[in-house]
Amino acid sequence: IKLEMPTINLDREVTALASDPEVVEALESYAMIWQKLISIALEIQLKKVPEGNGPLAEIDLWRERNESLNALTEQTKRPEVQKVLEILQEAESQHTRDLQIVFSDVRKHHVEALDNVKFLSTLEHHLKTLTYGTGFNVVLDTIPALMNALRIVWIVSRHYNKDERMVPLMERIAWEISERVYKAVDLHTLFKEDRAAAKNKLADAKSTLEQWRKCYFVVRAQIEASGREEHWEFDRKRLFEKTDYMTSICQDLYDMLQTIEEFYNIIGPELKVVTGNPERIDDLMRAVNELTSPVEELTFDPFSIENARNWKLIVEEFKEEVAVENVKQIFVQNLKDPPLYKNQPPVAGAIYWSRSLFYRIKHTIIRFQEVEGLLASEHGKEVKQIYLQVAKKMKEYEDQKYSHWRNETEHILPLLLKNTLLTTCCVTEEPITTKKSVCFVVNFSPVLQEIIIETKYLEQLGFPVPEIARYVALQENKYLRYRNRLKNMMDHHHKLMETMNEAETKLLDDHIQELCRVFKLGHKRLTWSSLGIGDFIAQCTRAIRKFESLLHQIHKNSEDIKNTLLFIESTNLFKFPLSKNGDELPKVKEFFEYVKCERAKDVTHMVRKYSAIPQLLMKVERQVANTNNGKSPKLTSYYAYWENRIYQVLTQLVLKNLQAFNADVLANVPLFQIEAILSVPEIVLQPHTSEIDKMTVRCIQDCVEVTKHFVRWMHGTCIECPPQHVKEDEVITFSFYSDISQNPLIIEQAVLITQNVHKLLASLSKYLKPWKRYQLLWKLDKGVVMERLAAEKPACVITFDEQLQFYLKVAQEVTQEPLIKEEQCIRLHLAPLVDMVQEIAGGWVTSLGKLLNESAREELFSLYEEIQVGAFSSCY
């Protein structure tokens, strides 16, 4: 992907370009395109997975990702791109942050890819040897070195030192080792090869698989012993399940080859001489060769764990062909719990299992009987006797199983057919005392289903079955169709009941009981041998659909009421005014007046929504009780349910709004402003602390009193209570206010807000205390001080200079004080206080200057008179 560079001239200064709207708009479009292209490219790279199951594919993936991300990273470093980013930052464009995030993601993933390529490259030589090396000896030598290299990567790498990276890589290595074994061991040709060479190949393959596990645990132990490295606590199933399983397969194949070799050692040329019948011996040799035919003609992959059961059957079959004693042991061990094929019933399955064992040993014995004299030996007679004993036990086992099944079936089947279609089950832990605590379920016994299946299988096995069982088996489709329709119908009914809350259950009690009356026919009268089952199912289905339609309409109205209550509950009762002229905040009184006005608008809207709820309940009333007056006795509990929900919603409305307002009070975002002024002789807040406290309390009270607008319903109805005239001039309206205002949580929250505001005001008052160092400016009587100073006639240079410097310093000093103090929700303006202190200090300077002027004039005139007197005296 190549990023298109801007065509506009970017030679000017960044500030100048950022102030040009056309330039910024053009660069924003480039930024959006870059962001989209880079995001797409990064997403494509991150979604890529290695193309192949081996470990080399993972190295190729990281190399490709490194090259692609490197190209992208270099483009993001181009001067044109960086200058565009600087211009957009200067212009405070909203696209700057998104583009920076994308650039950062590309660089981060590029660094990761570069690091992974560097460390995985150290494994590449070992992995190529593992993949392409000739012979198992090369692989056996490579595995230890590879495992040590993996340990180094684990210690040093920043990304392959975690399970989520290292485990998949090791899993791929395990796959490659398994693949080497899979390609080398070809079951279609294994038993046709030289047996010694085949056994060596299997031994080497097994050693290779075991070497993988052994080297892993050796390195793992070294890591644990070092005590400095993160331990290998990897998922062993992912690393060794397949290789361990293939090890067992190699062992099975090795055992088969060993068994065949032992057969050939027994059935050799000497046996032909002893029996005098070489043709028979040759037939026996062919029979031995055919022992491996099931393995050579496999239609599945024996090295796949998914086929473990099938392979186990093949191995067991081989072993059973080899020795009759094994069959005897299997039969004796599994008499009480015989293995069954999928979907086989217990009795017929057990008989089928017994016969399959019998046919296996019978087939083997027949083969050996064909060789004259083979069974005449002592060992042959012993094997034959074992065969006869096992065969007899198997026949007795079959007869006993069948006889017990027939007697049980003839007794229990008529009883099962007399079962009613439905039965009851308790849906609560309490005893069944009311109809509401009972639900109906299909009463189709699993035993009946089992008898049907047993009948079909036993007839296939050649056993005579009772007529009643044959009749039921022929009607299997009908019974199963009825059972499934009944089950689907009752499941649907149960799901409908689960969607109802307690109030709806009480509301629809009559309709629920009507449904129960329909179901009772299947619970009390109809059995599985009745003729009206189909009509009963149709009748129940119609009744359920009618009930579902009614419930749907009620739920629709309930949803509308819930949406109304959600709107009320989510209303913001503390909407704050926006700041004036950018930074200027409203004054306290303006702030609370704005909150009050906005709250009044919202309350009007909420009350209008609230007033529509009774109309929705009257719709429900019309559907359930066929009345529309809002005071049906059938809906008394339903009205009460919704009135209680309204109470809960209003409580949450007030509580959450008070909590939000308290959070705003404590937040470091100013909401309104106050001033610090000099009210001689004290420095105070304006408005006064007590006034702000009162306005806060009034605002909180107004929030709670919002609930006065929500009028309660008359008892047993959804009709609002009319105003009650207690006295001639006193009217009472029953609202939720009386209950909600007494809620301890709301009272606690209201008190908490008041305390927090008071603490905040106290903190601001404390902040003003240092200003008291100037209080002599306004506490001293300026006239008295000036008269006293004039009477003392001080030296001008010393006294007047010190005084003037003091007051000038005060006037200068207060200008250095901050003019704004922000604390939580309040912004305190100190400019009025500064101005007043400067004004007072200036007054002192003026008065001192006037006094100094008058004193200087007096002395000047006095000096002038002395000069005049002296001059006059000298004339005489």
MOUR-V912265 format. One record per pair of residues at least 24 apart in sequence whose C-alpha atoms are under 6 Angstrom apart, sorted by sequence separation. I is the first residue (numbers start at 1). J is the second residue. If there is no record, write none. Layout:
I_J / I_J
This chain:
181_205 / 711_735 / 710_735 / 573_599 / 708_735 / 811_838 / 707_736 / 708_737 / 707_737 / 811_841 / 209_243 / 807_841 / 324_361 / 568_606 / 69_110 / 206_247 / 804_845 / 66_110 / 442_487 / 66_113 / 351_398 / 66_114 / 202_250 / 62_113 / 63_117 / 62_117 / 199_254 / 246_303 / 35_99 / 554_620 / 140_208 / 171_239 / 18_87 / 144_215 / 18_90 / 14_87 / 18_91 / 639_718 / 569_649 / 636_716 / 569_653 / 588_672 / 587_672 / 586_672 / 587_673 / 631_717 / 585_672 / 630_717 / 585_673 / 630_718 / 280_371 / 655_746 / 662_753 / 422_522 / 423_523 / 421_522 / 422_523 / 420_523 / 614_718 / 348_454 / 420_526 / 421_527 / 420_527 / 188_296 / 419_527 / 187_296 / 345_454 / 348_457 / 418_527 / 348_458 / 417_528 / 417_529 / 55_172 / 54_172 / 55_173 / 53_172 / 54_176 / 503_638 / 673_826 / 675_828 / 671_825 / 672_826 / 673_827 / 674_828 / 675_829 / 676_830 / 669_824 / 670_825 / 673_828 / 677_832 / 678_833 / 668_824 / 669_825 / 670_826 / 677_833 / 667_824 / 670_827 / 676_833 / 666_824 / 665_825
